[in-house]
Amino acid sequence: MFDEDEIIEPIDTCGCSDIGYLTARTIPIDLAHGVGHVDNVPVYHCRSTSCQEFTLPSVVSRRLEVIAEQMEESQIRETTYTWENKQKPAYDPLLEPALVHPHQTNDQIPLHAFTLQFVNRKYEDARVVQIVPGQAIFFQSKLEETEYCLLRYEEDSRTEVIWFSFLKFYYEEPDLTYEDFLEWSENGHLKELGRMTLEEVEDILIDEFGEWT
């Protein structure tokens, strides 16, 4: 089960010992009935096309053990990474956001799981280039490489509604990272495009960037 209190950092170490950036990939997994594969697993990778190494966040490693048991029970070899068992009959607030019932309230959805479902996502006009789990998602325009948008969680103790700000900025250097952004933002200009609730995020992103694939 995903532990909302356990932090998945946006940057760690790749298996090659270089800096690893949070991304997702299909990984092999040993099963009692053979080698299986799990899609969309959060990993740290250095972004080098020639590097085949990666590192798993500890919470992801533990979740994979549970997924492996489920695959063995079902005798399957292919599945997609999720934070919780889809077949659990009772409602569980830690269920992956894509599976959450539309009438569940905002505070029942872990922000970490919500932001991590955007790993590697591509829209018609933009792609996700950096995620700070539970905090922020960075989008880079496909039309103008120096143009970025930032979806950032805004904590507000006065309400139970989960709010995000949506901002645009221009960054000239290649390969933006969260550390680069923090340094740049001390003097850089961010233009706020608006604010939205968690329920509005998907529709607004599609309106802004087009459909995602």
C-alpha positions in Angstrom: 0.0 0.0 0.0 1.2 3.5 -0.7 2.2 5.4 2.4 1.2 9.0 2.0 3.7 10.0 4.7 6.7 8.4 2.8 8.4 10.9 0.5 9.5 10.0 -3.0 12.1 12.7 -3.9 12.2 14.1 -7.5 15.9 13.4 -7.7 18.0 10.6 -6.3 20.7 8.3 -7.8 20.5 6.2 -10.9 21.8 2.7 -10.9 24.9 3.9 -12.7 25.7 6.2 -9.8 24.9 9.3 -11.8 22.1 11.7 -10.8 18.8 10.0 -11.2 15.6 11.8 -12.2 12.1 10.5 -11.4 10.6 8.8 -14.4 8.7 5.6 -15.2 9.5 2.5 -17.2 8.6 -1.2 -17.7 10.7 -3.5 -15.5 11.1 -7.2 -15.4 10.1 -9.1 -12.3 10.8 -12.6 -11.2 7.8 -14.8 -10.6 7.3 -18.4 -9.6 5.9 -19.1 -13.0 8.5 -17.2 -15.0 9.7 -13.7 -15.7 7.0 -11.0 -15.7 6.9 -7.3 -16.6 5.3 -4.4 -14.8 4.6 -1.2 -16.8 4.7 2.4 -15.5 7.0 1.7 -12.5 8.4 4.9 -10.9 12.2 4.8 -11.0 15.2 7.0 -10.9 17.2 7.2 -14.2 20.0 9.5 -15.4 18.2 10.3 -18.7 21.1 8.9 -20.8 19.8 6.8 -23.7 22.7 4.5 -23.4 22.2 3.7 -19.7 20.2 0.6 -18.9 20.5 1.1 -15.1 17.9 2.5 -12.7 17.0 2.7 -9.0 13.7 2.0 -7.3 12.4 4.2 -4.5 12.1 2.1 -1.4 8.3 2.5 -1.2 8.1 1.3 -4.8 10.2 -1.8 -4.1 7.8 -2.8 -1.3 4.8 -2.3 -3.5 6.4 -4.4 -6.3 6.6 -7.3 -3.8 2.9 -7.1 -3.3 2.2 -6.8 -7.0 4.4 -9.9 -7.6 2.4 -11.9 -5.2 -0.8 -10.8 -7.0 0.6 -11.8 -10.3 1.6 -15.2 -9.0 -1.9 -15.7 -7.6 -3.5 -14.8 -10.9 -0.8 -16.6 -13.0 -0.2 -13.5 -15.2 3.0 -12.1 -16.5 2.0 -8.6 -17.5 0.5 -5.8 -15.4 0.6 -2.1 -14.8 2.0 -0.6 -11.6 -0.7 0.7 -9.2 -0.6 1.9 -5.6 -3.4 -0.4 -4.3 -5.1 -3.6 -5.2 -7.8 -2.9 -7.7 -9.9 -5.9 -6.6 -10.2 -4.8 -3.0 -13.9 -4.8 -2.4 -14.2 -2.1 0.2 -13.4 1.6 -0.6 -9.9 2.5 0.2 -8.8 6.2 0.2 -5.4 5.3 -1.0 -6.6 3.8 -4.2 -4.9 5.1 -7.3 -6.5 8.4 -8.4 -7.5 7.1 -11.8 -9.6 4.5 -10.0 -11.1 6.8 -7.4 -14.9 7.1 -7.5 -16.0 10.6 -8.7 -17.9 11.3 -5.5 -15.0 10.9 -3.2 -13.8 14.0 -1.5 -10.5 15.8 -2.2 -8.8 15.0 1.1 -9.3 11.3 0.5 -6.8 11.3 -2.4 -3.0 11.3 -1.6 -1.2 14.0 -3.4 1.8 11.8 -4.0 -0.2 9.2 -5.9 -2.0 12.0 -7.8 1.1 13.7 -9.0 3.0 10.4 -9.8 0.3 9.4 -12.3 1.6 12.2 -14.5 5.1 10.6 -14.8 6.1 10.5 -18.5 2.7 11.8 -19.6 2.6 13.6 -23.0 0.0 15.9 -24.4 -0.5 17.1 -27.9 1.3 20.4 -27.1 3.4 19.6 -24.0 5.1 16.9 -22.1 5.8 16.3 -18.4 9.5 16.9 -17.7 9.7 16.9 -13.9 7.6 15.9 -11.0 8.0 16.8 -7.3 5.7 14.1 -5.7 2.9 15.6 -3.8 3.9 19.2 -4.7 4.4 20.1 -8.3 4.4 19.0 -12.0 6.5 20.7 -14.7 5.3 20.8 -18.3 7.5 21.8 -21.3 5.9 23.1 -24.5 6.4 21.1 -27.6 5.9 24.3 -29.6 8.5 26.4 -27.8 11.2 24.6 -25.8 11.9 27.5 -23.5 8.3 27.7 -22.4 7.2 25.8 -19.3 4.1 25.6 -17.2 4.0 24.6 -13.5 1.1 23.0 -11.7 1.8 23.6 -8.0 -0.1 22.4 -4.9 -1.1 25.4 -2.7 -1.6 24.4 0.9 -4.6 26.1 2.5 -5.5 25.1 6.1 -8.7 27.2 5.9 -10.4 24.8 3.5 -10.6 21.1 2.8 -10.5 21.7 -0.9 -7.2 20.9 -2.6 -6.0 23.8 -4.7 -3.3 24.2 -7.3 -1.8 27.2 -9.0 -1.0 27.1 -12.7 2.0 29.2 -13.7 4.0 29.9 -16.9 7.7 30.8 -17.2 10.5 30.8 -19.7 13.7 29.0 -19.0 16.6 29.1 -21.5 18.9 26.3 -20.3 18.2 22.7 -21.4 17.1 19.8 -19.1 15.3 21.7 -16.4 15.4 20.1 -13.0 13.7 21.0 -9.7 17.0 22.2 -8.2 17.6 24.4 -11.3 14.1 25.8 -11.0 14.5 26.7 -7.3 17.7 28.5 -8.0 16.3 30.3 -11.1 13.0 31.2 -9.4 14.8 33.4 -6.8 15.0 36.1 -9.6 13.0 34.6 -12.4 9.5 35.7 -13.4 6.5 33.4 -13.1 3.2 34.4 -14.5 0.2 32.9 -12.8 -2.4 31.7 -15.3 -5.0 30.8 -12.6 -6.0 28.5 -9.8 -7.9 25.2 -9.9 -9.2 22.5 -7.7 -8.0 18.9 -7.9 -11.2 17.9 -9.7 -10.6 20.6 -12.4 -6.9 19.7 -13.1 -7.4 17.1 -15.8 -10.0 19.1 -17.8 -7.9 22.3 -17.6 -4.7 20.6 -18.7 -6.5 19.1 -21.7 -7.9 22.5 -22.6 -4.4 24.0 -22.3 -2.3 21.3 -24.0 -4.7 19.0 -25.9 -5.4 15.4 -25.3 -2.8 13.2 -23.6 -1.4 9.9 -24.9 
